[in-house]
């Protein structure tokens, strides 16, 4: 019995210190509530493809939503549960939706082979496997594009491939232009391209900032692209963010612009939950706890977003920040 005392005391300390809210299980696959997508992912994990097919039929020409569905379902298939996808392709050989998921699955599998560590922590064999799988994904991406040329979603997969294989700056500019010709404010395309321009991949702090600022400046209100400079700011300081990196006048202006953009966005925008996560985190770091709590309230229970995905234990990072936010928001209210 005495062997349980220390773990129990540690658990009690964690509870008293952080509260570790919310108490329910956190979904690590999605950024926010989407019952239809959640059901489709669960069905796919059990070998059924029909719910996924219905999702794409309902999405129609909503390119952002198609891109999100392909991304999440592709991750399910890349995780080793792809029997449903093979059955889908066998049942409907020329289905552009199945082809799109297969393309995203191929790219997601390449990233799985690489692993989530930094370049220093990635072995030569992992890099070789990563590049081999990315090169092999070309046929899947081209097939998805050929089956539905008006859909920019396969080109988003190509942007991810470009980052991993080190396309030239000119090639990435041309690739993004092809996407924006079809969907000018495509959020995933821009956020994926932004990653390419970061210093950890094929750009620099300045190039990432310039790309984000240019994309945000030309976007209409409510497009969510106003958050891109905030993402660039986070990426430029990831691993060593100090208080000053969040409290400066320039960063506060970036956050204010993102808050205004979110307020004008369509509540059903499929990428809105991802933006709320990062916005809530920045507001928390700036001591704007009530505003942060409002963002987190919409996405409680989900963790597949920045900044949590960079943490060793995403759920714990989210719980700590979310609990502190709620506690300090209540304190602020009492003190007013």
PATORPA-844451 format. One record per residue (C-alpha): residue in one letter; z, y, x. Coordinates in Angstrom, 2 decimals, decimal comma. Example, Ala and Ser with C-alpha at 12.3 -4.5 7.8 and 13.67 -1.06 7.14 Angstrom:
2
+-----+---------+---------+---------+
| res |      up |   north |    east |
+-----+---------+---------+---------+
|   a |    7,80 |   -4,50 |   12,30 |
|   s |    7,14 |   -1,06 |   13,67 |
+-----+---------+---------+---------+
This chain:
336
+-----+---------+---------+---------+
| res |      up |   north |    east |
+-----+---------+---------+---------+
|   x |    0,00 |    0,00 |    0,00 |
|   x |    0,84 |    2,40 |    2,84 |
|   x |   -2,76 |    2,15 |    4,10 |
|   x |   -3,85 |    3,99 |    0,94 |
|   x |   -1,56 |    6,97 |    1,47 |
|   x |   -3,74 |    8,86 |    3,95 |
|   x |   -7,01 |    8,49 |    1,98 |
|   x |   -5,22 |    9,55 |   -1,18 |
|   x |   -3,72 |   12,60 |    0,51 |
|   x |   -7,14 |   13,52 |    1,90 |
|   x |   -8,70 |   13,17 |   -1,54 |
|   x |   -5,95 |   15,30 |   -3,05 |
|   x |   -6,47 |   17,98 |   -0,37 |
|   x |  -10,22 |   18,06 |   -1,08 |
|   x |   -9,54 |   18,39 |   -4,78 |
|   x |   -7,03 |   21,20 |   -4,36 |
|   x |   -9,23 |   23,02 |   -1,84 |
|   x |  -12,63 |   22,71 |   -3,46 |
|   x |  -12,25 |   21,12 |   -6,87 |
|   x |  -15,58 |   19,42 |   -6,14 |
|   x |  -17,18 |   20,44 |   -9,41 |
|   x |  -19,21 |   19,45 |  -11,35 |
|   x |  -17,46 |   16,15 |  -11,90 |
|   x |  -20,54 |   14,28 |  -13,19 |
|   x |  -23,02 |   12,37 |  -11,06 |
|   x |  -25,59 |   14,59 |   -9,35 |
|   x |  -29,29 |   13,77 |   -9,60 |
|   x |  -30,78 |   13,84 |   -6,07 |
|   x |  -34,42 |   13,52 |   -7,21 |
|   x |  -34,84 |   16,59 |   -9,42 |
|   x |  -33,99 |   20,28 |   -9,07 |
|   x |  -33,16 |   20,82 |  -12,72 |
|   x |  -33,11 |   19,22 |  -16,16 |
|   x |  -36,40 |   17,67 |  -17,29 |
|   x |  -35,72 |   14,79 |  -19,66 |
|   x |  -39,34 |   13,62 |  -19,85 |
|   x |  -39,80 |   13,54 |  -16,10 |
|   x |  -36,45 |   11,85 |  -15,63 |
|   x |  -37,38 |    9,13 |  -18,12 |
|   x |  -40,76 |    8,64 |  -16,45 |
|   x |  -39,15 |    8,27 |  -13,02 |
|   x |  -36,65 |    5,77 |  -14,38 |
|   x |  -39,40 |    3,80 |  -16,11 |
|   x |  -41,47 |    3,80 |  -12,92 |
|   x |  -38,50 |    2,45 |  -10,97 |
|   x |  -38,43 |   -0,42 |  -13,46 |
|   x |  -42,17 |   -1,12 |  -13,14 |
|   x |  -43,57 |    0,77 |  -16,18 |
|   x |  -46,35 |    3,32 |  -15,71 |
|   x |  -47,07 |    4,36 |  -19,31 |
|   x |  -44,41 |    7,13 |  -19,53 |
|   x |  -45,83 |    8,68 |  -16,36 |
|   x |  -49,34 |    8,61 |  -17,80 |
|   x |  -48,12 |   10,35 |  -20,96 |
|   x |  -46,47 |   13,06 |  -18,86 |
|   x |  -49,79 |   14,03 |  -17,29 |
|   x |  -51,59 |   13,90 |  -20,61 |
|   x |  -49,06 |   16,35 |  -22,03 |
|   x |  -49,30 |   18,62 |  -18,96 |
|   x |  -53,01 |   19,18 |  -19,52 |
|   x |  -54,18 |   22,10 |  -17,39 |
|   x |  -50,69 |   23,19 |  -16,35 |
|   x |  -51,41 |   22,77 |  -12,64 |
|   x |  -47,89 |   23,62 |  -11,54 |
|   x |  -46,45 |   20,98 |  -13,80 |
|   x |  -49,01 |   18,36 |  -12,72 |
|   x |  -48,13 |   19,10 |   -9,11 |
|   x |  -44,41 |   18,66 |   -9,79 |
|   x |  -44,93 |   15,40 |  -11,68 |
|   x |  -47,13 |   14,01 |   -8,91 |
|   x |  -44,61 |   15,04 |   -6,27 |
|   x |  -41,61 |   13,40 |   -7,94 |
|   x |  -43,40 |   10,24 |   -9,07 |
|   x |  -45,08 |    9,96 |   -5,68 |
|   x |  -41,64 |    9,95 |   -4,10 |
|   x |  -40,61 |    7,08 |   -6,36 |
|   x |  -43,66 |    5,08 |   -5,26 |
|   x |  -43,13 |    5,97 |   -1,59 |
|   x |  -39,60 |    4,66 |   -1,84 |
|   x |  -40,93 |    1,11 |   -2,13 |
|   x |  -41,14 |    0,96 |   -5,90 |
|   x |  -44,92 |    1,20 |   -6,33 |
|   x |  -45,70 |   -1,87 |   -8,45 |
|   x |  -46,03 |    0,39 |  -11,49 |
|   x |  -48,53 |    2,65 |   -9,71 |
|   x |  -50,70 |   -0,29 |   -8,68 |
|   x |  -50,63 |   -1,56 |  -12,27 |
|   x |  -51,62 |    1,90 |  -13,52 |
|   x |  -54,59 |    2,06 |  -11,14 |
|   x |  -55,68 |   -1,45 |  -12,13 |
|   x |  -55,49 |   -0,59 |  -15,83 |
|   x |  -57,32 |    2,73 |  -15,44 |
|   x |  -59,39 |    2,60 |  -12,22 |
|   x |  -60,89 |    6,08 |  -12,62 |
|   x |  -57,80 |    7,86 |  -13,91 |
|   x |  -57,41 |   11,15 |  -11,97 |
|   x |  -53,69 |   11,25 |  -12,79 |
|   x |  -53,01 |    7,88 |  -11,17 |
|   x |  -55,15 |    8,91 |   -8,21 |
|   x |  -53,15 |   12,13 |   -7,83 |
|   x |  -49,84 |   10,26 |   -7,81 |
|   x |  -51,26 |    7,82 |   -5,26 |
|   x |  -52,26 |   10,73 |   -3,01 |
|   x |  -48,81 |   12,28 |   -3,20 |
|   x |  -47,22 |    8,87 |   -2,64 |
|   x |  -49,27 |    8,37 |    0,52 |
|   x |  -48,13 |   11,72 |    1,93 |
|   x |  -44,52 |   11,14 |    0,86 |
|   x |  -44,55 |    7,75 |    2,56 |
|   x |  -45,71 |    9,37 |    5,81 |
|   x |  -42,70 |   11,69 |    5,67 |
|   x |  -40,45 |    8,73 |    4,97 |
|   x |  -41,77 |    7,01 |    8,10 |
|   x |  -41,05 |   10,15 |   10,12 |
|   x |  -37,52 |   10,55 |    8,80 |
|   x |  -35,65 |   13,74 |    8,02 |
|   x |  -34,37 |   14,57 |   11,50 |
|   x |  -35,55 |   17,49 |   13,62 |
|   x |  -38,32 |   16,97 |   16,16 |
|   x |  -35,72 |   16,32 |   18,86 |
|   x |  -34,12 |   13,62 |   16,78 |
|   x |  -37,41 |   11,89 |   15,91 |
|   x |  -38,62 |    9,05 |   18,11 |
|   x |  -42,11 |    8,66 |   19,51 |
|   x |  -42,72 |    5,60 |   17,31 |
|   x |  -41,66 |    7,57 |   14,24 |
|   x |  -44,10 |   10,36 |   15,10 |
|   x |  -46,89 |    7,86 |   15,72 |
|   x |  -46,25 |    6,21 |   12,36 |
|   x |  -46,04 |    9,60 |   10,67 |
|   x |  -49,39 |   10,74 |   12,02 |
|   x |  -51,01 |    7,36 |   11,33 |
|   x |  -49,93 |    7,42 |    7,67 |
|   x |  -50,98 |   11,04 |    7,24 |
|   x |  -54,43 |   10,30 |    8,62 |
|   x |  -54,68 |    7,33 |    6,26 |
|   x |  -53,79 |    9,54 |    3,26 |
|   x |  -57,06 |   11,46 |    3,57 |
|   x |  -59,03 |    9,00 |    1,43 |
|   x |  -56,44 |    9,14 |   -1,36 |
|   x |  -56,46 |   12,93 |   -1,40 |
|   x |  -60,25 |   13,17 |   -1,39 |
|   x |  -60,51 |   10,62 |   -4,19 |
|   x |  -58,03 |   12,53 |   -6,36 |
|   x |  -59,96 |   15,77 |   -5,76 |
|   x |  -63,28 |   14,12 |   -6,60 |
|   x |  -61,97 |   12,67 |   -9,87 |
|   x |  -60,78 |   16,09 |  -11,07 |
|   x |  -62,33 |   18,94 |   -9,04 |
|   x |  -60,72 |   21,68 |  -11,15 |
|   x |  -57,19 |   20,50 |  -10,29 |
|   x |  -55,63 |   22,16 |   -7,20 |
|   x |  -52,84 |   19,56 |   -7,02 |
|   x |  -54,59 |   17,25 |   -4,50 |
|   x |  -55,11 |   20,28 |   -2,26 |
|   x |  -51,34 |   20,84 |   -2,24 |
|   x |  -51,01 |   17,34 |   -0,81 |
|   x |  -53,59 |   18,37 |    1,79 |
|   x |  -51,43 |   21,36 |    2,76 |
|   x |  -48,55 |   18,98 |    3,43 |
|   x |  -50,92 |   16,83 |    5,47 |
|   x |  -52,09 |   19,90 |    7,37 |
|   x |  -48,53 |   20,72 |    8,37 |
|   x |  -47,88 |   17,24 |    9,71 |
|   x |  -51,17 |   16,89 |   11,57 |
|   x |  -51,22 |   20,43 |   12,92 |
|   x |  -54,32 |   21,95 |   11,35 |
|   x |  -55,41 |   25,25 |   12,88 |
|   x |  -54,31 |   28,53 |   11,34 |
|   x |  -57,86 |   29,16 |   10,15 |
|   x |  -58,02 |   25,76 |    8,44 |
|   x |  -54,76 |   26,37 |    6,58 |
|   x |  -55,88 |   29,83 |    5,45 |
|   x |  -59,10 |   28,28 |    4,12 |
|   x |  -57,22 |   25,45 |    2,43 |
|   x |  -54,83 |   27,81 |    0,63 |
|   x |  -57,79 |   29,94 |   -0,44 |
|   x |  -59,30 |   26,89 |   -2,13 |
|   x |  -56,03 |   26,43 |   -4,04 |
|   x |  -55,71 |   30,07 |   -5,08 |
|   x |  -59,30 |   30,10 |   -6,31 |
|   x |  -58,16 |   27,54 |   -8,88 |
|   x |  -54,54 |   28,67 |   -9,39 |
|   x |  -53,78 |   32,10 |   -7,85 |
|   x |  -49,99 |   31,92 |   -8,22 |
|   x |  -49,45 |   28,22 |   -7,52 |
|   x |  -45,83 |   28,12 |   -6,36 |
|   x |  -45,76 |   24,77 |   -4,57 |
|   x |  -48,96 |   25,58 |   -2,70 |
|   x |  -47,49 |   28,84 |   -1,41 |
|   x |  -44,07 |   27,41 |   -0,57 |
|   x |  -45,68 |   24,47 |    1,23 |
|   x |  -47,96 |   26,79 |    3,18 |
|   x |  -44,94 |   28,92 |    4,07 |
|   x |  -43,38 |   25,88 |    5,75 |
|   x |  -46,49 |   25,56 |    7,91 |
|   x |  -46,02 |   29,13 |    9,14 |
|   x |  -42,37 |   28,68 |   10,14 |
|   x |  -41,35 |   28,48 |   13,80 |
|   x |  -40,31 |   24,83 |   13,48 |
|   x |  -43,86 |   23,85 |   12,57 |
|   x |  -46,94 |   25,85 |   13,57 |
|   x |  -45,99 |   29,50 |   13,26 |
|   x |  -43,15 |   31,86 |   14,10 |
|   x |  -40,42 |   33,87 |   12,41 |
|   x |  -42,81 |   36,82 |   12,17 |
|   x |  -45,75 |   34,81 |   10,80 |
|   x |  -43,54 |   33,17 |    8,16 |
|   x |  -42,16 |   36,54 |    7,10 |
|   x |  -45,61 |   38,17 |    6,99 |
|   x |  -47,11 |   35,33 |    4,97 |
|   x |  -44,26 |   35,42 |    2,45 |
|   x |  -44,32 |   39,20 |    2,08 |
|   x |  -48,09 |   39,29 |    1,56 |
|   x |  -48,02 |   36,53 |   -1,07 |
|   x |  -45,12 |   38,16 |   -2,92 |
|   x |  -46,67 |   41,62 |   -2,83 |
|   x |  -49,84 |   40,46 |   -4,55 |
|   x |  -48,16 |   38,36 |   -7,24 |
|   x |  -47,55 |   39,48 |  -10,84 |
|   x |  -43,95 |   39,75 |  -12,10 |
|   x |  -42,52 |   36,47 |  -13,29 |
|   x |  -44,69 |   34,32 |  -11,00 |
|   x |  -41,61 |   33,36 |   -8,91 |
|   x |  -43,52 |   34,21 |   -5,72 |
|   x |  -41,06 |   37,07 |   -5,13 |
|   x |  -38,69 |   34,40 |   -3,80 |
|   x |  -41,00 |   33,56 |   -0,87 |
|   x |  -39,58 |   36,26 |    1,45 |
|   x |  -36,12 |   34,91 |    0,68 |
|   x |  -37,25 |   31,40 |    1,63 |
|   x |  -38,72 |   32,76 |    4,85 |
|   x |  -35,42 |   34,52 |    5,58 |
|   x |  -33,50 |   31,29 |    5,05 |
|   x |  -35,91 |   29,23 |    7,17 |
|   x |  -35,71 |   31,77 |    9,97 |
|   x |  -31,92 |   31,43 |   10,10 |
|   x |  -31,40 |   27,81 |    9,08 |
|   x |  -28,85 |   26,05 |   11,26 |
|   x |  -27,13 |   29,26 |   12,33 |
|   x |  -26,69 |   31,51 |    9,28 |
|   x |  -23,90 |   34,02 |    9,72 |
|   x |  -22,49 |   36,44 |    7,18 |
|   x |  -24,63 |   39,26 |    8,56 |
|   x |  -27,79 |   37,28 |    7,77 |
|   x |  -26,99 |   37,54 |    4,06 |
|   x |  -25,26 |   40,91 |    3,75 |
|   x |  -27,85 |   43,26 |    5,23 |
|   x |  -29,60 |   45,84 |    3,07 |
|   x |  -33,00 |   44,22 |    3,61 |
|   x |  -31,82 |   40,76 |    2,53 |
|   x |  -30,03 |   42,20 |   -0,48 |
|   x |  -33,31 |   43,84 |   -1,51 |
|   x |  -35,08 |   40,47 |   -1,22 |
|   x |  -32,47 |   38,87 |   -3,46 |
|   x |  -32,68 |   41,70 |   -6,00 |
|   x |  -36,46 |   41,27 |   -6,16 |
|   x |  -36,07 |   37,53 |   -6,73 |
|   x |  -33,44 |   38,12 |   -9,45 |
|   x |  -35,85 |   40,46 |  -11,25 |
|   x |  -38,70 |   37,96 |  -10,90 |
|   x |  -36,61 |   35,12 |  -12,30 |
|   x |  -35,59 |   37,27 |  -15,27 |
|   x |  -39,27 |   37,78 |  -16,13 |
|   x |  -40,38 |   34,21 |  -15,51 |
|   x |  -41,28 |   31,74 |  -18,22 |
|   x |  -38,06 |   29,74 |  -18,83 |
|   x |  -40,23 |   26,60 |  -18,88 |
|   x |  -41,76 |   27,24 |  -15,45 |
|   x |  -41,41 |   23,86 |  -13,71 |
|   x |  -40,39 |   25,41 |  -10,38 |
|   x |  -37,79 |   27,78 |  -11,82 |
|   x |  -34,87 |   25,39 |  -11,14 |
|   x |  -35,73 |   25,25 |   -7,42 |
|   x |  -35,70 |   29,03 |   -7,24 |
|   x |  -32,36 |   29,21 |   -9,06 |
|   x |  -30,71 |   26,94 |   -6,49 |
|   x |  -31,64 |   29,09 |   -3,51 |
|   x |  -31,04 |   32,33 |   -5,39 |
|   x |  -27,59 |   31,15 |   -6,44 |
|   x |  -26,80 |   30,27 |   -2,83 |
|   x |  -27,84 |   33,70 |   -1,53 |
|   x |  -25,87 |   35,45 |   -4,26 |
|   x |  -22,85 |   33,32 |   -3,35 |
|   x |  -23,16 |   34,25 |    0,33 |
|   x |  -23,36 |   37,91 |   -0,66 |
|   x |  -20,16 |   37,70 |   -2,69 |
|   x |  -21,99 |   38,21 |   -6,00 |
|   x |  -20,19 |   35,33 |   -7,59 |
|   x |  -20,75 |   35,99 |  -11,27 |
|   x |  -24,49 |   36,37 |  -10,73 |
|   x |  -24,52 |   33,20 |   -8,61 |
|   x |  -22,63 |   31,29 |  -11,29 |
|   x |  -25,28 |   32,27 |  -13,84 |
|   x |  -28,02 |   30,75 |  -11,67 |
|   x |  -26,08 |   27,56 |  -10,99 |
|   x |  -25,26 |   27,15 |  -14,68 |
|   x |  -28,93 |   26,36 |  -15,38 |
|   x |  -29,23 |   23,65 |  -12,70 |
|   x |  -25,82 |   21,97 |  -12,61 |
|   x |  -26,11 |   18,26 |  -11,99 |
|   x |  -29,21 |   18,39 |   -9,75 |
|   x |  -29,62 |   18,85 |   -5,99 |
|   x |  -33,28 |   18,37 |   -4,95 |
|   x |  -33,82 |   21,93 |   -3,72 |
|   x |  -33,11 |   24,31 |   -0,89 |
|   x |  -30,58 |   24,73 |    0,64 |
|   x |  -28,95 |   21,40 |   -0,27 |
|   x |  -31,80 |   19,19 |    0,96 |
|   x |  -31,08 |   20,30 |    4,53 |
|   x |  -27,45 |   19,16 |    4,34 |
|   x |  -26,30 |   15,77 |    5,62 |
|   x |  -24,67 |   15,16 |    2,23 |
|   x |  -26,52 |   17,32 |   -0,29 |
|   x |  -24,22 |   16,55 |   -3,21 |
|   x |  -21,10 |   17,53 |   -1,27 |
|   x |  -22,64 |   20,79 |   -0,04 |
|   x |  -23,65 |   21,68 |   -3,58 |
|   x |  -20,28 |   20,77 |   -5,07 |
|   x |  -18,38 |   22,88 |   -2,54 |
|   x |  -20,56 |   25,97 |   -3,00 |
|   x |  -20,70 |   25,59 |   -6,77 |
|   x |  -16,94 |   25,16 |   -7,09 |
|   x |  -16,16 |   28,13 |   -4,85 |
|   x |  -18,63 |   30,19 |   -6,87 |
|   x |  -16,95 |   29,34 |  -10,16 |
|   x |  -13,47 |   29,92 |   -8,78 |
|   x |  -14,30 |   33,29 |   -7,22 |
|   x |  -16,22 |   34,41 |  -10,31 |
|   x |  -13,07 |   33,81 |  -12,39 |
|   x |  -10,95 |   35,65 |   -9,83 |
|   x |  -13,31 |   38,62 |   -9,91 |
|   x |  -13,07 |   38,71 |  -13,69 |
|   x |   -9,27 |   38,67 |  -13,61 |
|   x |   -9,17 |   41,47 |  -11,07 |
|   x |  -11,49 |   43,76 |  -13,01 |
+-----+---------+---------+---------+
